[in-house]
Structure formats: structure tokens, C-alpha cells
Amino acid sequence: MVSKVLLPEAVTRQDGTGPEIELDEIGTSLLLTLGITRILERENLDVSVWGSADGKEWRQLAAFPRKFYCGTYSIPLDLAGHPDVRQVRAQWRMSSWDMLEPKPLFSFYLHAEDLKLLHAGAA
């Protein structure tokens, strides 16, 4: 598989956690791409990817730097150092420091692409 949607594009106003994705569906050397398509002024979004061996205990594997603007952002994630991880999921936290609109509003998505397949296709 070349690309897997970890979070489909959605409009949200609260912190959350995405669905659990089996690692065999996406590979172990990944390029994570976060797309932010809507954001209000004076807000920020923190998106991270977590892994689990059993679906019960989760640990953070990667995190995007805090985002304040629309755009597309990518970071690599090499899971070779986490051989016990069988599932991954995204988590997000949002906040606003606007006194008139204290509840944040974001539209964003998160994709994972297998870097090995991307490099093989570029050769």
C-alpha cells in the first residue's frame, strides 16, 4: 500500500483520537502528511501519532510541531526501532486564545505513505 488515511478530513472543535490502524496495512518506514484546510485566528493544533503492541497501552511515536496556519506538513516516522508496535493511531489537541471564540475550529487530515514504496517509484 502506498498511502493510508490515518484521519480522513473532518471539521472538529475538540481534542480527539483517530481509529486504530493495523501496522501491516501501512509498512514500517513512513512519511506522515498533515493537511490543515481550515483554522481560525488565534488557535493552535498539536497532532501526534501513537503506537501500541496490544491496543490497550499506547506510547507516542511522533509529533508534528504545533501548527497555527493552513498548509501541508510532512515528517518521517521509522518504526524499525519499535518492533513490538502492531497498531498506530493519531491524536490531536487544540486550543484557542481568542476571548470571543474560545472553542477552536479546525479542518484537517493525516495520511501515511510507505517511504520504501515512494523511493522505489521514484527510481
DRENKOLSE-674445 format. One record per atom (N, C-alpha, C): x, y, z; residue in three letters; residue number from 1. Coordinates in steps of 0.02 Angstrom, whole numbers. Example, Ala and Ser with C-alpha at 12.3 -4.5 7.8 and 13.67 -1.06 7.14 Angstrom:
# DRENKOLSE-674445
<xx = 660&yy = -284&zz = 390&aa = ala&i = 1>
<xx = 615&yy = -225&zz = 390&aa = ala&i = 1>
<xx = 660&yy = -165&zz = 390&aa = ala&i = 1>
<xx = 642&yy = -112&zz = 354&aa = ser&i = 2>
<xx = 684&yy = -53&zz = 357&aa = ser&i = 2>
<xx = 645&yy = 2&zz = 394&aa = ser&i = 2>
//
This chain:
# DRENKOLSE-674445
<xx = 42&yy = -59&zz = 0&aa = met&i = 1>
<xx = 0&yy = 0&zz = 0&aa = met&i = 1>
<xx = 44&yy = 62&zz = 0&aa = met&i = 1>
<xx = 30&yy = 110&zz = -43&aa = val&i = 2>
<xx = 70&yy = 170&zz = -48&aa = val&i = 2>
<xx = 46&yy = 222&zz = 2&aa = val&i = 2>
<xx = -18&yy = 230&zz = 11&aa = ser&i = 3>
<xx = -44&yy = 282&zz = 57&aa = ser&i = 3>
<xx = -102&yy = 254&zz = 98&aa = ser&i = 3>
<xx = -105&yy = 276&zz = 161&aa = lys&i = 4>
<xx = -159&yy = 255&zz = 206&aa = lys&i = 4>
<xx = -184&yy = 316&zz = 242&aa = lys&i = 4>
<xx = -249&yy = 324&zz = 246&aa = val&i = 5>
<xx = -279&yy = 380&zz = 282&aa = val&i = 5>
<xx = -282&yy = 362&zz = 356&aa = val&i = 5>
<xx = -245&yy = 399&zz = 396&aa = leu&i = 6>
<xx = -248&yy = 389&zz = 469&aa = leu&i = 6>
<xx = -307&yy = 429&zz = 498&aa = leu&i = 6>
<xx = -318&yy = 488&zz = 470&aa = leu&i = 7>
<xx = -376&yy = 529&zz = 488&aa = leu&i = 7>
<xx = -406&yy = 558&zz = 424&aa = leu&i = 7>
<xx = -467&yy = 541&zz = 408&aa = pro&i = 8>
<xx = -498&yy = 574&zz = 350&aa = pro&i = 8>
<xx = -512&yy = 647&zz = 365&aa = pro&i = 8>
<xx = -515&yy = 688&zz = 314&aa = glu&i = 9>
<xx = -527&yy = 759&zz = 326&aa = glu&i = 9>
<xx = -594&yy = 769&zz = 360&aa = glu&i = 9>
<xx = -593&yy = 808&zz = 414&aa = ala&i = 10>
<xx = -654&yy = 821&zz = 453&aa = ala&i = 10>
<xx = -647&yy = 888&zz = 487&aa = ala&i = 10>
<xx = -704&yy = 919&zz = 501&aa = val&i = 11>
<xx = -706&yy = 980&zz = 540&aa = val&i = 11>
<xx = -719&yy = 960&zz = 612&aa = val&i = 11>
<xx = -678&yy = 985&zz = 657&aa = thr&i = 12>
<xx = -686&yy = 967&zz = 728&aa = thr&i = 12>
<xx = -674&yy = 1027&zz = 773&aa = thr&i = 12>
<xx = -704&yy = 1025&zz = 832&aa = arg&i = 13>
<xx = -698&yy = 1079&zz = 881&aa = arg&i = 13>
<xx = -670&yy = 1054&zz = 947&aa = arg&i = 13>
<xx = -648&yy = 991&zz = 951&aa = gln&i = 14>
<xx = -624&yy = 965&zz = 1015&aa = gln&i = 14>
<xx = -566&yy = 917&zz = 1004&aa = gln&i = 14>
<xx = -529&yy = 905&zz = 1057&aa = asp&i = 15>
<xx = -474&yy = 856&zz = 1056&aa = asp&i = 15>
<xx = -503&yy = 788&zz = 1037&aa = asp&i = 15>
<xx = -459&yy = 745&zz = 1010&aa = gly&i = 16>
<xx = -484&yy = 679&zz = 992&aa = gly&i = 16>
<xx = -429&yy = 629&zz = 976&aa = gly&i = 16>
<xx = -452&yy = 569&zz = 961&aa = thr&i = 17>
<xx = -409&yy = 513&zz = 943&aa = thr&i = 17>
<xx = -439&yy = 480&zz = 882&aa = thr&i = 17>
<xx = -396&yy = 463&zz = 834&aa = gly&i = 18>
<xx = -419&yy = 431&zz = 773&aa = gly&i = 18>
<xx = -425&yy = 356&zz = 781&aa = gly&i = 18>
<xx = -446&yy = 322&zz = 727&aa = pro&i = 19>
<xx = -455&yy = 250&zz = 730&aa = pro&i = 19>
<xx = -388&yy = 214&zz = 734&aa = pro&i = 19>
<xx = -390&yy = 154&zz = 760&aa = glu&i = 20>
<xx = -329&yy = 112&zz = 764&aa = glu&i = 20>
<xx = -318&yy = 79&zz = 696&aa = glu&i = 20>
<xx = -256&yy = 85&zz = 671&aa = ile&i = 21>
<xx = -238&yy = 58&zz = 606&aa = ile&i = 21>
<xx = -186&yy = 3&zz = 616&aa = ile&i = 21>
<xx = -198&yy = -55&zz = 587&aa = glu&i = 22>
<xx = -151&yy = -111&zz = 592&aa = glu&i = 22>
<xx = -88&yy = -93&zz = 553&aa = glu&i = 22>
<xx = -31&yy = -104&zz = 583&aa = leu&i = 23>
<xx = 33&yy = -85&zz = 553&aa = leu&i = 23>
<xx = 46&yy = -121&zz = 487&aa = leu&i = 23>
<xx = 24&yy = -183&zz = 480&aa = asp&i = 24>
<xx = 37&yy = -219&zz = 418&aa = asp&i = 24>
<xx = 1&yy = -188&zz = 359&aa = asp&i = 24>
<xx = -45&yy = -142&zz = 371&aa = glu&i = 25>
<xx = -80&yy = -107&zz = 318&aa = glu&i = 25>
<xx = -39&yy = -49&zz = 289&aa = glu&i = 25>
<xx = 13&yy = -25&zz = 326&aa = ile&i = 26>
<xx = 47&yy = 35&zz = 304&aa = ile&i = 26>
<xx = 123&yy = 31&zz = 302&aa = ile&i = 26>
<xx = 154&yy = -22&zz = 324&aa = gly&i = 27>
<xx = 228&yy = -26&zz = 322&aa = gly&i = 27>
<xx = 261&yy = 0&zz = 385&aa = gly&i = 27>
<xx = 328&yy = 3&zz = 384&aa = thr&i = 28>
<xx = 365&yy = 23&zz = 443&aa = thr&i = 28>
<xx = 406&yy = 86&zz = 435&aa = thr&i = 28>
<xx = 417&yy = 108&zz = 374&aa = ser&i = 29>
<xx = 454&yy = 170&zz = 361&aa = ser&i = 29>
<xx = 406&yy = 217&zz = 327&aa = ser&i = 29>
<xx = 382&yy = 266&zz = 365&aa = leu&i = 30>
<xx = 325&yy = 306&zz = 342&aa = leu&i = 30>
<xx = 342&yy = 380&zz = 333&aa = leu&i = 30>
<xx = 304&yy = 411&zz = 288&aa = leu&i = 31>
<xx = 303&yy = 484&zz = 283&aa = leu&i = 31>
<xx = 233&yy = 505&zz = 304&aa = leu&i = 31>
<xx = 229&yy = 541&zz = 359&aa = leu&i = 32>
<xx = 165&yy = 565&zz = 385&aa = leu&i = 32>
<xx = 152&yy = 634&zz = 357&aa = leu&i = 32>
<xx = 92&yy = 644&zz = 329&aa = thr&i = 33>
<xx = 74&yy = 708&zz = 300&aa = thr&i = 33>
<xx = 11&yy = 734&zz = 332&aa = thr&i = 33>
<xx = 17&yy = 792&zz = 364&aa = leu&i = 34>
<xx = -38&yy = 826&zz = 397&aa = leu&i = 34>
<xx = -60&yy = 883&zz = 351&aa = leu&i = 34>
<xx = -124&yy = 884&zz = 335&aa = gly&i = 35>
<xx = -152&yy = 939&zz = 295&aa = gly&i = 35>
<xx = -202&yy = 976&zz = 337&aa = gly&i = 35>
<xx = -192&yy = 1041&zz = 345&aa = ile&i = 36>
<xx = -240&yy = 1084&zz = 381&aa = ile&i = 36>
<xx = -274&yy = 1127&zz = 330&aa = ile&i = 36>
<xx = -339&yy = 1119&zz = 323&aa = thr&i = 37>
<xx = -376&yy = 1155&zz = 271&aa = thr&i = 37>
<xx = -419&yy = 1212&zz = 298&aa = thr&i = 37>
<xx = -428&yy = 1213&zz = 364&aa = arg&i = 38>
<xx = -467&yy = 1268&zz = 394&aa = arg&i = 38>
<xx = -443&yy = 1278&zz = 465&aa = arg&i = 38>
<xx = -435&yy = 1342&zz = 483&aa = ile&i = 39>
<xx = -414&yy = 1360&zz = 551&aa = ile&i = 39>
<xx = -437&yy = 1431&zz = 562&aa = ile&i = 39>
<xx = -455&yy = 1447&zz = 623&aa = leu&i = 40>
<xx = -473&yy = 1515&zz = 640&aa = leu&i = 40>
<xx = -413&yy = 1550&zz = 671&aa = leu&i = 40>
<xx = -415&yy = 1616&zz = 672&aa = glu&i = 41>
<xx = -360&yy = 1654&zz = 703&aa = glu&i = 41>
<xx = -354&yy = 1637&zz = 777&aa = glu&i = 41>
<xx = -293&yy = 1642&zz = 802&aa = arg&i = 42>
<xx = -278&yy = 1633&zz = 873&aa = arg&i = 42>
<xx = -294&yy = 1563&zz = 898&aa = arg&i = 42>
<xx = -278&yy = 1513&zz = 856&aa = glu&i = 43>
<xx = -288&yy = 1444&zz = 876&aa = glu&i = 43>
<xx = -225&yy = 1404&zz = 859&aa = glu&i = 43>
<xx = -217&yy = 1348&zz = 893&aa = asn&i = 44>
<xx = -162&yy = 1304&zz = 876&aa = asn&i = 44>
<xx = -183&yy = 1231&zz = 880&aa = asn&i = 44>
<xx = -147&yy = 1190&zz = 842&aa = leu&i = 45>
<xx = -163&yy = 1119&zz = 836&aa = leu&i = 45>
<xx = -99&yy = 1078&zz = 847&aa = leu&i = 45>
<xx = -104&yy = 1027&zz = 890&aa = asp&i = 46>
<xx = -49&yy = 980&zz = 902&aa = asp&i = 46>
<xx = -73&yy = 911&zz = 880&aa = asp&i = 46>
<xx = -36&yy = 880&zz = 833&aa = val&i = 47>
<xx = -54&yy = 814&zz = 807&aa = val&i = 47>
<xx = 5&yy = 768&zz = 820&aa = val&i = 47>
<xx = -10&yy = 708&zz = 846&aa = ser&i = 48>
<xx = 42&yy = 659&zz = 860&aa = ser&i = 48>
<xx = 18&yy = 590&zz = 837&aa = ser&i = 48>
<xx = 65&yy = 544&zz = 829&aa = val&i = 49>
<xx = 49&yy = 475&zz = 810&aa = val&i = 49>
<xx = 74&yy = 430&zz = 867&aa = val&i = 49>
<xx = 30&yy = 385&zz = 888&aa = trp&i = 50>
<xx = 44&yy = 340&zz = 944&aa = trp&i = 50>
<xx = 43&yy = 268&zz = 920&aa = trp&i = 50>
<xx = 81&yy = 225&zz = 954&aa = gly&i = 51>
<xx = 84&yy = 155&zz = 936&aa = gly&i = 51>
<xx = 69&yy = 111&zz = 996&aa = gly&i = 51>
<xx = 46&yy = 50&zz = 980&aa = ser&i = 52>
<xx = 30&yy = 2&zz = 1033&aa = ser&i = 52>
<xx = 45&yy = -69&zz = 1009&aa = ser&i = 52>
<xx = 66&yy = -110&zz = 1056&aa = ala&i = 53>
<xx = 77&yy = -181&zz = 1042&aa = ala&i = 53>
<xx = 13&yy = -222&zz = 1053&aa = ala&i = 53>
<xx = -31&yy = -197&zz = 1097&aa = asp&i = 54>
<xx = -89&yy = -237&zz = 1116&aa = asp&i = 54>
<xx = -156&yy = -200&zz = 1108&aa = asp&i = 54>
<xx = -155&yy = -137&zz = 1086&aa = gly&i = 55>
<xx = -217&yy = -99&zz = 1078&aa = gly&i = 55>
<xx = -243&yy = -70&zz = 1143&aa = gly&i = 55>
<xx = -206&yy = -81&zz = 1198&aa = lys&i = 56>
<xx = -227&yy = -55&zz = 1264&aa = lys&i = 56>
<xx = -181&yy = -1&zz = 1290&aa = lys&i = 56>
<xx = -116&yy = -14&zz = 1286&aa = glu&i = 57>
<xx = -66&yy = 35&zz = 1308&aa = glu&i = 57>
<xx = -35&yy = 69&zz = 1248&aa = glu&i = 57>
<xx = -35&yy = 135&zz = 1248&aa = trp&i = 58>
<xx = -12&yy = 174&zz = 1191&aa = trp&i = 58>
<xx = 47&yy = 218&zz = 1211&aa = trp&i = 58>
<xx = 94&yy = 228&zz = 1164&aa = arg&i = 59>
<xx = 150&yy = 274&zz = 1176&aa = arg&i = 59>
<xx = 161&yy = 316&zz = 1114&aa = arg&i = 59>
<xx = 183&yy = 377&zz = 1126&aa = gln&i = 60>
<xx = 193&yy = 424&zz = 1071&aa = gln&i = 60>
<xx = 254&yy = 404&zz = 1029&aa = gln&i = 60>
<xx = 245&yy = 403&zz = 963&aa = leu&i = 61>
<xx = 298&yy = 385&zz = 917&aa = leu&i = 61>
<xx = 324&yy = 445&zz = 878&aa = leu&i = 61>
<xx = 280&yy = 493&zz = 864&aa = ala&i = 62>
<xx = 299&yy = 552&zz = 825&aa = ala&i = 62>
<xx = 251&yy = 608&zz = 841&aa = ala&i = 62>
<xx = 274&yy = 670&zz = 831&aa = ala&i = 63>
<xx = 231&yy = 728&zz = 841&aa = ala&i = 63>
<xx = 251&yy = 783&zz = 792&aa = ala&i = 63>
<xx = 201&yy = 814&zz = 764&aa = phe&i = 64>
<xx = 213&yy = 872&zz = 721&aa = phe&i = 64>
<xx = 225&yy = 932&zz = 767&aa = phe&i = 64>
<xx = 267&yy = 979&zz = 746&aa = pro&i = 65>
<xx = 272&yy = 1041&zz = 784&aa = pro&i = 65>
<xx = 203&yy = 1075&zz = 785&aa = pro&i = 65>
<xx = 189&yy = 1112&zz = 837&aa = arg&i = 66>
<xx = 125&yy = 1147&zz = 844&aa = arg&i = 66>
<xx = 111&yy = 1189&zz = 782&aa = arg&i = 66>
<xx = 49&yy = 1186&zz = 758&aa = lys&i = 67>
<xx = 30&yy = 1220&zz = 696&aa = lys&i = 67>
<xx = -21&yy = 1275&zz = 711&aa = lys&i = 67>
<xx = -13&yy = 1331&zz = 674&aa = phe&i = 68>
<xx = -56&yy = 1389&zz = 682&aa = phe&i = 68>
<xx = -89&yy = 1411&zz = 616&aa = phe&i = 68>
<xx = -69&yy = 1380&zz = 560&aa = tyr&i = 69>
<xx = -90&yy = 1401&zz = 494&aa = tyr&i = 69>
<xx = -111&yy = 1343&zz = 450&aa = tyr&i = 69>
<xx = -152&yy = 1357&zz = 400&aa = cys&i = 70>
<xx = -168&yy = 1306&zz = 350&aa = cys&i = 70>
<xx = -105&yy = 1288&zz = 311&aa = cys&i = 70>
<xx = -102&yy = 1227&zz = 287&aa = gly&i = 71>
<xx = -45&yy = 1206&zz = 247&aa = gly&i = 71>
<xx = -39&yy = 1130&zz = 249&aa = gly&i = 71>
<xx = 13&yy = 1106&zz = 215&aa = thr&i = 72>
<xx = 28&yy = 1035&zz = 214&aa = thr&i = 72>
<xx = 97&yy = 1026&zz = 243&aa = thr&i = 72>
<xx = 103&yy = 981&zz = 292&aa = tyr&i = 73>
<xx = 165&yy = 971&zz = 329&aa = tyr&i = 73>
<xx = 181&yy = 897&zz = 332&aa = tyr&i = 73>
<xx = 244&yy = 879&zz = 323&aa = ser&i = 74>
<xx = 264&yy = 808&zz = 323&aa = ser&i = 74>
<xx = 323&yy = 796&zz = 371&aa = ser&i = 74>
<xx = 322&yy = 738&zz = 403&aa = ile&i = 75>
<xx = 377&yy = 715&zz = 445&aa = ile&i = 75>
<xx = 386&yy = 640&zz = 434&aa = ile&i = 75>
<xx = 448&yy = 615&zz = 440&aa = pro&i = 76>
<xx = 458&yy = 542&zz = 434&aa = pro&i = 76>
<xx = 444&yy = 507&zz = 500&aa = pro&i = 76>
<xx = 427&yy = 443&zz = 495&aa = leu&i = 77>
<xx = 420&yy = 401&zz = 554&aa = leu&i = 77>
<xx = 447&yy = 332&zz = 537&aa = leu&i = 77>
<xx = 502&yy = 313&zz = 569&aa = asp&i = 78>
<xx = 533&yy = 248&zz = 558&aa = asp&i = 78>
<xx = 514&yy = 203&zz = 617&aa = asp&i = 78>
<xx = 475&yy = 153&zz = 603&aa = leu&i = 79>
<xx = 451&yy = 108&zz = 656&aa = leu&i = 79>
<xx = 498&yy = 48&zz = 667&aa = leu&i = 79>
<xx = 555&yy = 46&zz = 633&aa = ala&i = 80>
<xx = 602&yy = -10&zz = 643&aa = ala&i = 80>
<xx = 626&yy = -13&zz = 715&aa = ala&i = 80>
<xx = 630&yy = 43&zz = 749&aa = gly&i = 81>
<xx = 651&yy = 44&zz = 819&aa = gly&i = 81>
<xx = 596&yy = 26&zz = 868&aa = gly&i = 81>
<xx = 537&yy = 10&zz = 842&aa = his&i = 82>
<xx = 480&yy = -8&zz = 883&aa = his&i = 82>
<xx = 450&yy = -74&zz = 857&aa = his&i = 82>
<xx = 489&yy = -129&zz = 861&aa = pro&i = 83>
<xx = 466&yy = -192&zz = 831&aa = pro&i = 83>
<xx = 403&yy = -222&zz = 863&aa = pro&i = 83>
<xx = 387&yy = -201&zz = 925&aa = asp&i = 84>
<xx = 328&yy = -227&zz = 959&aa = asp&i = 84>
<xx = 263&yy = -193&zz = 938&aa = asp&i = 84>
<xx = 268&yy = -134&zz = 906&aa = val&i = 85>
<xx = 209&yy = -96&zz = 887&aa = val&i = 85>
<xx = 171&yy = -132&zz = 831&aa = val&i = 85>
<xx = 107&yy = -144&zz = 843&aa = arg&i = 86>
<xx = 64&yy = -178&zz = 794&aa = arg&i = 86>
<xx = 9&yy = -132&zz = 767&aa = arg&i = 86>
<xx = -6&yy = -78&zz = 804&aa = gln&i = 87>
<xx = -59&yy = -31&zz = 784&aa = gln&i = 87>
<xx = -35&yy = 40&zz = 794&aa = gln&i = 87>
<xx = -60&yy = 85&zz = 753&aa = val&i = 88>
<xx = -47&yy = 156&zz = 761&aa = val&i = 88>
<xx = -113&yy = 194&zz = 758&aa = val&i = 88>
<xx = -112&yy = 253&zz = 788&aa = arg&i = 89>
<xx = -170&yy = 297&zz = 784&aa = arg&i = 89>
<xx = -147&yy = 369&zz = 794&aa = arg&i = 89>
<xx = -187&yy = 415&zz = 770&aa = ala&i = 90>
<xx = -171&yy = 486&zz = 778&aa = ala&i = 90>
<xx = -209&yy = 514&zz = 839&aa = ala&i = 90>
<xx = -180&yy = 565&zz = 867&aa = gln&i = 91>
<xx = -211&yy = 601&zz = 923&aa = gln&i = 91>
<xx = -202&yy = 675&zz = 909&aa = gln&i = 91>
<xx = -250&yy = 716&zz = 930&aa = trp&i = 92>
<xx = -243&yy = 788&zz = 920&aa = trp&i = 92>
<xx = -269&yy = 826&zz = 980&aa = trp&i = 92>
<xx = -238&yy = 883&zz = 991&aa = arg&i = 93>
<xx = -258&yy = 930&zz = 1043&aa = arg&i = 93>
<xx = -262&yy = 998&zz = 1010&aa = arg&i = 93>
<xx = -312&yy = 1036&zz = 1029&aa = met&i = 94>
<xx = -320&yy = 1103&zz = 1000&aa = met&i = 94>
<xx = -337&yy = 1152&zz = 1055&aa = met&i = 94>
<xx = -318&yy = 1214&zz = 1043&aa = ser&i = 95>
<xx = -335&yy = 1266&zz = 1091&aa = ser&i = 95>
<xx = -342&yy = 1333&zz = 1056&aa = ser&i = 95>
<xx = -374&yy = 1379&zz = 1091&aa = ser&i = 96>
<xx = -386&yy = 1446&zz = 1065&aa = ser&i = 96>
<xx = -371&yy = 1496&zz = 1120&aa = ser&i = 96>
<xx = -343&yy = 1552&zz = 1100&aa = trp&i = 97>
<xx = -333&yy = 1605&zz = 1149&aa = trp&i = 97>
<xx = -372&yy = 1667&zz = 1129&aa = trp&i = 97>
<xx = -425&yy = 1656&zz = 1089&aa = asp&i = 98>
<xx = -471&yy = 1708&zz = 1069&aa = asp&i = 98>
<xx = -527&yy = 1712&zz = 1120&aa = asp&i = 98>
<xx = -535&yy = 1769&zz = 1153&aa = met&i = 99>
<xx = -586&yy = 1777&zz = 1205&aa = met&i = 99>
<xx = -657&yy = 1776&zz = 1176&aa = met&i = 99>
<xx = -666&yy = 1796&zz = 1113&aa = leu&i = 100>
<xx = -732&yy = 1797&zz = 1083&aa = leu&i = 100>
<xx = -753&yy = 1728&zz = 1057&aa = leu&i = 100>
<xx = -705&yy = 1688&zz = 1036&aa = glu&i = 101>
<xx = -719&yy = 1621&zz = 1010&aa = glu&i = 101>
<xx = -674&yy = 1571&zz = 1045&aa = glu&i = 101>
<xx = -692&yy = 1553&zz = 1108&aa = pro&i = 102>
<xx = -648&yy = 1509&zz = 1147&aa = pro&i = 102>
<xx = -647&yy = 1437&zz = 1124&aa = pro&i = 102>
<xx = -695&yy = 1415&zz = 1083&aa = lys&i = 103>
<xx = -696&yy = 1347&zz = 1059&aa = lys&i = 103>
<xx = -663&yy = 1343&zz = 990&aa = lys&i = 103>
<xx = -606&yy = 1308&zz = 985&aa = pro&i = 104>
<xx = -570&yy = 1306&zz = 922&aa = pro&i = 104>
<xx = -609&yy = 1271&zz = 866&aa = pro&i = 104>
<xx = -588&yy = 1284&zz = 804&aa = leu&i = 105>
<xx = -619&yy = 1253&zz = 746&aa = leu&i = 105>
<xx = -563&yy = 1237&zz = 696&aa = leu&i = 105>
<xx = -557&yy = 1174&zz = 677&aa = phe&i = 106>
<xx = -507&yy = 1152&zz = 629&aa = phe&i = 106>
<xx = -537&yy = 1103&zz = 580&aa = phe&i = 106>
<xx = -510&yy = 1103&zz = 520&aa = ser&i = 107>
<xx = -523&yy = 1051&zz = 471&aa = ser&i = 107>
<xx = -454&yy = 1025&zz = 451&aa = ser&i = 107>
<xx = -442&yy = 960&zz = 459&aa = phe&i = 108>
<xx = -377&yy = 932&zz = 443&aa = phe&i = 108>
<xx = -381&yy = 858&zz = 428&aa = phe&i = 108>
<xx = -327&yy = 831&zz = 401&aa = tyr&i = 109>
<xx = -322&yy = 760&zz = 386&aa = tyr&i = 109>
<xx = -251&yy = 737&zz = 399&aa = tyr&i = 109>
<xx = -241&yy = 671&zz = 403&aa = leu&i = 110>
<xx = -174&yy = 643&zz = 413&aa = leu&i = 110>
<xx = -168&yy = 580&zz = 371&aa = leu&i = 110>
<xx = -116&yy = 578&zz = 328&aa = his&i = 111>
<xx = -103&yy = 520&zz = 286&aa = his&i = 111>
<xx = -34&yy = 491&zz = 304&aa = his&i = 111>
<xx = -26&yy = 427&zz = 292&aa = ala&i = 112>
<xx = 39&yy = 394&zz = 300&aa = ala&i = 112>
<xx = 56&yy = 360&zz = 234&aa = ala&i = 112>
<xx = 117&yy = 370&zz = 210&aa = glu&i = 113>
<xx = 140&yy = 339&zz = 149&aa = glu&i = 113>
<xx = 201&yy = 297&zz = 164&aa = glu&i = 113>
<xx = 207&yy = 240&zz = 132&aa = asp&i = 114>
<xx = 264&yy = 196&zz = 141&aa = asp&i = 114>
<xx = 323&yy = 226&zz = 103&aa = asp&i = 114>
<xx = 374&yy = 248&zz = 140&aa = leu&i = 115>
<xx = 432&yy = 280&zz = 109&aa = leu&i = 115>
<xx = 470&yy = 233&zz = 62&aa = leu&i = 115>
<xx = 471&yy = 169&zz = 79&aa = lys&i = 116>
<xx = 506&yy = 121&zz = 36&aa = lys&i = 116>
<xx = 473&yy = 118&zz = -33&aa = lys&i = 116>
<xx = 407&yy = 118&zz = -35&aa = leu&i = 117>
<xx = 372&yy = 116&zz = -98&aa = leu&i = 117>
<xx = 378&yy = 182&zz = -135&aa = leu&i = 117>
<xx = 379&yy = 237&zz = -97&aa = leu&i = 118>
<xx = 388&yy = 303&zz = -129&aa = leu&i = 118>
<xx = 456&yy = 307&zz = -163&aa = leu&i = 118>
<xx = 508&yy = 284&zz = -128&aa = his&i = 119>
<xx = 576&yy = 285&zz = -157&aa = his&i = 119>
<xx = 582&yy = 238&zz = -216&aa = his&i = 119>
<xx = 550&yy = 180&zz = -212&aa = ala&i = 120>
<xx = 552&yy = 132&zz = -267&aa = ala&i = 120>
<xx = 518&yy = 160&zz = -329&aa = ala&i = 120>
<xx = 464&yy = 197&zz = -319&aa = gly&i = 121>
<xx = 429&yy = 227&zz = -375&aa = gly&i = 121>
<xx = 467&yy = 284&zz = -407&aa = gly&i = 121>
<xx = 510&yy = 316&zz = -368&aa = ala&i = 122>
<xx = 549&yy = 373&zz = -394&aa = ala&i = 122>
<xx = 610&yy = 350&zz = -433&aa = ala&i = 122>
<xx = 631&yy = 288&zz = -423&aa = ala&i = 123>
<xx = 691&yy = 262&zz = -457&aa = ala&i = 123>
<xx = 678&yy = 243&zz = -528&aa = ala&i = 123>
//
